[in-house]
Amino acid sequence: MQEAIGWISSLILVLTIGKQVFKQWKEGSSENVSKWLFIGQLAASVGFTIYSWMVGNWVFVVTNSIMVVNGLAGLFIVLHHRRREQREQGTKEAGGGLKAERA
C-alpha cells in the first residue's frame, strides 16, 4: 500500500508540472514565468534524485529523474520564448525607426 501511494503521488506531481510546461509550449508564451523556477527545480530534482538513489527509494529516483527532464524542458521553453520576444522587440524598434525616417 505504501508503494502504491508513492507511485500515485508521483504520477500526480509529474502530470501536474508536465501540464504547465506543455501549456507554455502550446500557447507560445512564458509570460510571468521565471526561469529561476526551473533552475531551482532542476537543482532540487538533481539533489533529490541522488539522495533517493543513495537511500534506495525507487519511487523518488524515478519521479525526480522525470522532474529533471521536465525542468530542462521548462527552462528551454522559457529561454526560447524570451529570445523570441527580444528579437520581436528589436524588429519592432528597428521598424519604427525606419518609418519615422521615411515620414
C-alpha positions in Angstrom: 0.0 0.0 0.0 2.9 2.4 0.8 4.4 1.9 -2.7 1.0 2.5 -4.4 0.6 5.8 -2.5 4.1 6.8 -3.5 3.6 5.9 -7.2 0.2 7.5 -7.4 1.5 10.7 -5.8 4.5 10.6 -8.2 2.2 10.4 -11.2 0.1 13.3 -10.0 3.1 15.5 -9.5 4.7 14.7 -12.8 1.4 15.2 -14.7 0.7 18.5 -12.9 4.1 20.0 -13.6 4.2 18.5 -17.1 0.8 20.0 -17.9 2.2 23.5 -17.1 5.2 23.1 -19.3 3.0 21.8 -22.1 0.7 24.8 -21.7 3.7 27.2 -22.1 4.8 25.4 -25.2 1.4 25.2 -26.7 0.5 28.8 -26.0 3.9 30.0 -27.2 4.3 32.2 -24.1 6.1 32.0 -20.8 4.8 35.4 -19.6 5.1 35.8 -15.8 7.1 32.5 -15.6 10.6 32.9 -14.1 13.5 31.0 -15.5 14.6 30.7 -11.8 11.6 28.5 -11.1 13.0 25.9 -13.4 16.6 26.4 -12.4 15.6 25.9 -8.7 13.5 22.8 -9.7 16.5 21.4 -11.6 18.8 21.8 -8.7 16.4 20.3 -6.2 15.4 17.4 -8.5 19.0 16.5 -9.2 19.8 16.6 -5.5 16.6 14.6 -4.6 17.5 12.0 -7.4 20.9 11.5 -5.9 19.6 11.3 -2.4 16.8 8.9 -3.3 19.2 6.7 -5.1 21.5 6.7 -2.1 18.7 5.6 0.2 17.2 3.2 -2.3 13.9 4.8 -2.8 13.0 4.0 -6.4 9.7 5.9 -6.4 11.6 9.1 -5.8 14.5 8.2 -8.1 12.1 7.8 -11.0 10.0 10.8 -10.0 12.9 13.2 -9.6 14.6 11.9 -12.8 11.5 12.7 -14.7 11.3 16.1 -13.0 14.9 16.8 -14.1 13.8 16.2 -17.7 10.7 18.3 -17.1 12.7 21.1 -15.6 15.1 21.1 -18.6 12.1 21.3 -21.0 10.5 24.1 -19.0 13.8 26.1 -18.8 14.4 25.6 -22.6 10.9 26.8 -23.4 11.2 29.9 -21.2 14.5 30.8 -22.6 13.2 30.2 -26.2 10.3 32.5 -25.6 12.5 35.2 -24.0 14.8 35.1 -27.1 11.9 35.3 -29.5 10.4 38.2 -27.5 13.7 40.0 -27.6 14.0 39.5 -31.4 10.4 40.7 -32.0 11.0 43.8 -29.8 14.2 44.6 -31.7 12.3 44.2 -35.0 9.6 46.5 -33.8 12.0 49.1 -32.7 14.0 49.0 -35.9 10.8 49.1 -38.0 9.6 52.1 -36.0 12.8 53.9 -36.7 12.6 53.3 -40.4 9.0 54.6 -40.6 10.0 57.7 -38.8 12.9 58.3 -41.2 10.6 57.9 -44.2 8.0 60.3 -42.9 
